Amino acid sequence: MLRVALSTVSELDSVRASAWSPARKRLFGLAAAMVAAVAVLAAAWLLVTALAARQQLNEVRGEEVRLRAQIVAGDLNSAAATAAAVAQHARRAHQLTTGPVWAVAAGMPVLGEPLAVVRAITSAVDRLGQTALPQLVTARQRLDPARLRRPDGSINLSEIAAITPELDTARRTVDSATDGVRATPRHTWLSSIDRMRAEALSQLGSLDHSVKSADMAARIMPGMLGEHGPKRYFVAFQNEAEARGTGGLPGSFAILEADRGAVHFTRFENDSAMNGVSAHVEFGHDYDQLYAGAGTTTMYGNGNLSPHFPYAAQIWSSMWLKARGEHLDGVIAVDPTALSYLLAVTGPAPLADKSTVSAENIVALTQSTAYTRFAGDGADNLARRRYLLDIARVASKKILDPHADTAGLTAAIAKAVGERRVLVWSADPQTQALLEATAVSGSIPVTTAPYIGLSIVNDGGNKLDYYLDRKLTWTRTGCGPSRDVTVAITLTNHAPARGLSSYVTGRSDRHSYPVNAGDNRLEVSYLASTAAILRSVSVESRPATAGLGTQRGHPLYTVDLELPRGTSHTIEFRLSEPAGSGEPLVLRQPLVRPLSVTIHDSRCD
């Protein structure tokens, strides 16, 4: 019976299956059509919303450019309105790329990666628009020069301290937004999205730098400007007609006092005030090996042979303590080009001889003209020192005038800091630790990133570096953990054949070969990436030798170069360097003529 029953059921199932087969086919066909329709609709929705989101992001980009210009111009009411518009467009872009369709599509392996990148970017932009940008505009409004600088010229430190919470929140928002974008795939199957991601990270990096710099300044400035009592600083004026590691030869100097936001100079001195004074400092074996016998701690003018500014600052601070018995809270270095940026804001300052010093003439006046006007030794030498001291005094007074344009001066200082023309060191370890994370510290970084560091020191004891051109080409090949690097440094001596005084062209070095007026001698040092290995060095394609040392973990190779007037010489270093992490970092030693740098780097995933 059971066998019969099972046979009957089997036959009935067969009949039923045969009867329902056409219906099932129609059902399956309808289901497939519906799935295809849904897929088409989803794809259409993704395309439409993606295009709309791109339009909103383009609006954000345009408004962001307008916002920057308004902030720089001090048009803060318009900046607030523009920031609100940015937030509106950013929120709309984010809304367009949310929802179940985008979530499912972006979660698909491989195929969804471009969509995941877009979602991360719109999310990041939305967070910035809702939080970071409004807070930055608010901070800028609170730092309005009309509120920040009192009628007597002193700085309202409470206003600076008050913006720290907003800047801290903005900094954390930028960090979070950056992390969100960075967590997405770097390479997808859609190259335009890859470029969008790279551009977004670049812009976020720029914003991150700006926010962190502002946050750092808000934390550091009140204390350094005497929030809790007077602070005293040594201000060295560097003359780049004679190159030193941090820029130029330290000449005249001043003592600056800051007390509860009020800043004034208490004295100006010639470099002769430091004659015979030694510093008591200790920087370790690497420093001693590099500069033994160079007089960096016994000669004020050689205190900054190293390009690492904190070394020079500690030497000068120690010298002042030895000379005057006065502890200093920090050291500042500034050069004539930086002063020209500031005088472009304030206008010219009158000199004792009824002439003026201005943005247009201060560089030439202090580093060239003065040596023509006071060409001799003895009385001329003393007169030139007084003249340069007078320039430093009147320029500084003009810059500290309470009626000067604070916003313009701030922008000028920022430009000079970006070129390493204004450097600051603090004797307070905590403040110095914060400064070392910024460009104003003039520090040689301890880093695993590829490093490109050219440092030139005048070895002839003359003033010919006013006419020096520098070009550096850095080429890296290969994509392994170790890369081949070629560094070509071309130096050109443009000193004129006539018209220069013997004080400018004279040589104080010892040499066993004949030299002519205008011939220069340079110590050319190259700081390479950490753990780099030198393969060869040549001068004008001929094998040469280089001194070897270490500075802040960077191998340092030094070539003694004779550079006759009117000639160019090329030094080439061939190295093997670790791949490192991040983009190459470039040391731009500030001299009269800017350093030209060309980078050729292999593109590796």
Salt bridges, closest charged atoms under 4 A:
ASP13 OD1 - ARG16 NH2 2.70
GLU63 OE1 - ARG66 NH1 2.53
GLU64 OE2 - ARG68 NE 2.33
ASP126 OD1 - ARG91 NE 2.92
GLU159 OE1 - ARG142 NE 3.79
GLU159 OE2 - ARG147 NH2 3.43
GLU166 OE2 - ARG142 NH1 4.00
ASP168 OD1 - ARG171 NH2 2.33
ASP168 OD2 - ARG172 NE 3.33
ASP168 OD1 - ARG219 NH2 3.28
ASP175 OD2 - ARG171 NH1 3.91
ASP175 OD1 - LYS212 NZ 3.69
ASP179 OD1 - ARG182 NH1 3.87
GLU199 OE2 - ARG61 NE 3.36
ASP208 OD2 - LYS212 NZ 3.40
ASP215 OD2 - ARG171 NE 3.24
ASP215 OD2 - ARG219 NE 3.22
GLU227 OE1 - HIS228 NE2 3.42
GLU240 OE1 - ARG421 NH1 3.31
GLU242 OE2 - ARG244 NH2 3.05
GLU242 OE1 - LYS463 NZ 2.74
GLU257 OE1 - ARG232 NE 3.38
GLU257 OE2 - HIS264 NE2 3.90
ASP259 OD1 - ARG260 NH1 2.87
GLU269 OE2 - ARG267 NH2 2.83
GLU269 OE2 - ARG324 NH2 3.78
ASP271 OD1 - ARG385 NH1 2.12
GLU326 OE2 - ARG232 NE 3.40
ASP335 OD2 - ARG421 NH1 2.68
ASP353 OD2 - ARG373 NH2 2.95
GLU419 OE1 - ARG421 NE 2.96
GLU436 OE1 - ARG552 NH2 3.57
ASP459 OD2 - ARG521 NE 3.75
ASP469 OD2 - HIS494 NE2 2.95
ASP469 OD1 - ARG593 NH1 3.66
ASP509 OD1 - ARG507 NE 2.75
ASP509 OD2 - HIS511 ND1 3.25
ASP509 OD2 - ARG521 NH1 2.93
ASP560 OD2 - ARG521 NH2 2.61
GLU562 OE1 - ARG507 NH2 2.94
GLU572 OE2 - ARG574 NE 3.18
ASP601 OD1 - ARG476 NE 2.83
ASP605 OD1 - HIS187 NE2 3.36
